[in-house]
Amino acid sequence: MTAVKFALLLSAMLFFSLTADRASRAANSNLLVGVLVPEYLRSESQVIKGLKQGLEEAGYKEKKNLFIEMRNAKGNRGALDPLARELLSRKVAAILTTGTRATRAALSASANIPVVFCHPADPVALGLVKTMERPGGNATGVAGLALQATHKRVEVLRTIVPGTRRVLIFYDANNPNSQENFRIAQTAASKQGLQVSPHPVKSTDELKVSMSALQVNDGDVLFQVSDDLVDGQAAFIFEEARKKKLPTIFNDEMWAINGAMLAYGPSYFEMGHQAAGLVTKISRGEKPAALPVEQVRKFDLVINYRAARVIGQDIPRALVKKADRVIW
């Protein structure tokens, strides 16, 4: 046997040995993971689906050596803190969270329990970690990074609706995070040569009055930024947009399912799948402080072709074929 063949054989043996060792270690140990969510929407279900698949690939099979403790606040923000403490009492190896509030609740519960977040925004700007490369505390996770995602969403909009000239953006004037999300979108749109029409509102009633009175011109598109006040009135917004023949683009597949014409944002399944890799490393003794926050590797484009037809917006079939999902 030549030296080259021997080296290749040795490398192959080492690879299979390490793979078998990983599977053996997982098979011989149980993993208890806590999951804390503000509510159980499609995005959360996709995160958990990706988490389970990723952990199974690492050798953890649910109800055999993987056990998941789910806690759902069901939209009640005040329930997150006690639910986080409840998970802590269950002696979970790590807590997986979705969104800012659930992550903060888990971090408040303990400075020691590892927290793995799946978050569409920037965790450094939100103060969840010190840096992406060295989180520095007891949290790490997977981020969608709203800045990059928003710029890409504007590009997607220009491709699918090339006649876009102005974006209309509603946001909560009382919420600093919403104001920052607006500024990000404003910068992204301006770089693409689009006019920006800001619509700051301070209440649900003000939003409804402003939306109802909206004068729409050819080339206008309603561009959503993450905002609890606005998102909470999505059904009303979609109905008014249909009446006004106004195209809409939102940041999550769920919104396209509910009536937005377009949605482009992080793949929540992929976020959960990547989070599983971090949970696996933590289960083997690695510390969140030294595990870099990962950027989600995949973004999903969803086209609601039905909504486009209703408002008379043509979307070329060649572009429809590129979508990750089409709602007919």
QUIURDA-V300178 format. One record per backbone hydrogen bond with DSSP energy under -0.5 kcal/mol. NH is the residue of the N-H (numbers start at 1). CO is the residue of the C=O. Records with the same first field share a line. If there is no record, write none. Layout:
NH = CO, CO
This chain:
6 = 2
7 = 3
8 = 4
9 = 5
10 = 6
11 = 7
12 = 8
13 = 9
14 = 10
15 = 11
16 = 12
17 = 13
18 = 14
19 = 15
20 = 16
21 = 17
22 = 18
23 = 19
24 = 20
25 = 21
26 = 22
27 = 23
28 = 24
29 = 26
31 = 65
33 = 31, 67
34 = 94
35 = 69
36 = 96
37 = 35, 71
38 = 98
41 = 39
45 = 41
46 = 42
47 = 43
48 = 44
49 = 45
50 = 46
51 = 47
52 = 48
53 = 49
54 = 50
55 = 51
56 = 52
57 = 53
58 = 54
59 = 56
60 = 55
61 = 59
63 = 66
64 = 61
65 = 61
66 = 61
67 = 31
69 = 33, 67
70 = 68
71 = 35
73 = 37, 71
75 = 38
76 = 73
77 = 75
79 = 76
80 = 77
82 = 78
83 = 79
84 = 80
85 = 81
86 = 82
87 = 83
88 = 84
89 = 85
90 = 86, 87
91 = 88
92 = 87
93 = 32
94 = 32
95 = 114
96 = 34, 94
97 = 116
98 = 36
99 = 118
103 = 99
104 = 100
105 = 101
106 = 102
107 = 103
108 = 104
109 = 105
110 = 106
114 = 93
115 = 138
116 = 95
117 = 115, 140
118 = 97
119 = 117, 142
123 = 121
126 = 122
127 = 124
128 = 123
129 = 123
130 = 135
131 = 134
136 = 289
140 = 115
142 = 117
143 = 294
144 = 119
145 = 121
149 = 145
150 = 146
151 = 147
152 = 148
153 = 149
154 = 150
155 = 151
156 = 152
157 = 153
158 = 154
159 = 155
160 = 156
161 = 157
164 = 161
165 = 219
166 = 219
167 = 195
168 = 221
169 = 167, 197
170 = 168
171 = 199
173 = 171, 201
175 = 172
176 = 174
179 = 175
180 = 176
181 = 177
182 = 178
183 = 179
184 = 180
185 = 181
186 = 182
187 = 183
188 = 184
189 = 185
190 = 186
191 = 187
192 = 188, 189
193 = 190
194 = 189
195 = 165
197 = 167
198 = 196
199 = 169
201 = 171
207 = 203
208 = 204
209 = 205
210 = 206
211 = 207
212 = 208
213 = 209
214 = 211
216 = 214
220 = 217
221 = 166
222 = 247
223 = 168, 221
224 = 222, 249
231 = 227
232 = 228
233 = 230
234 = 231
237 = 233
238 = 234
239 = 235
240 = 236
241 = 237
242 = 238
243 = 239
244 = 240
245 = 241, 242
246 = 241
247 = 220, 245
249 = 222
250 = 262
255 = 252
256 = 252
257 = 253
258 = 254
259 = 255, 256
260 = 255
262 = 248
263 = 302
264 = 250
265 = 300
267 = 298
268 = 266
271 = 267
272 = 268
273 = 269
274 = 270
275 = 271
276 = 272
277 = 273, 274
278 = 274
279 = 275
280 = 276
281 = 277
282 = 278
283 = 279
284 = 280, 281
285 = 282
286 = 281
290 = 287
291 = 288
292 = 290
293 = 132
294 = 141
296 = 143
300 = 265
302 = 263, 300
303 = 325
304 = 261, 302
305 = 303, 327
306 = 327
308 = 304
309 = 305
310 = 306
311 = 307
312 = 309
313 = 308
314 = 312
319 = 316
320 = 316
321 = 317
322 = 319
323 = 320
324 = 301
325 = 301
327 = 303
328 = 326
